[in-house]
Amino acid sequence: MYSVMALEFPNQSRSYDNKGKRVRFTGYDGMFEVMFFARADALSNPADGEEPYLAAFDAARETIYDAARRIYLKGRKAVYVLTASDVT
């Protein structure tokens, strides 16, 4: 069994994944990097394209981070994908 440290988001960078129509961002559990994606439905279905997706992410950043922390506590995975049901 591993202990879970507080998941932090010290790096505010995020990027648009055109193929997946989602935003990629990372969190850190101590020295471990944790990869997350926020799907369009988790971002209030932004208009298509990089700028609308990143703006929607920025507008909901704290809500998304809170959702990422909750889903991370359910168990360690290589990648987490946040959906609308995760952020409500």
Stockholm file with secondary structure:
# STOCKHOLM 1.0

chainA/1-88         MYSVMALEFPNQSRSYDNKGKRVRFTGYDGMFEVMFFARADALSNPADGEEPYLAAFDAARETIYDAARRIYLKGRKAVYVLTASDVT
#=GR chainA/1-88 SS CCCCCCEECCCCCEEEETTTTEEEEEEEETTEEEEEEEEGGGGTCCCSSHHHHHHHHHHTHHHHHHHHHHHHHTCCCSEEEECHHHHC
#=GC SS_cons        CCCCCCEECCCCCEEEETTTTEEEEEEEETTEEEEEEEEGGGGTCCCSSHHHHHHHHHHTHHHHHHHHHHHHHTCCCSEEEECHHHHC
//
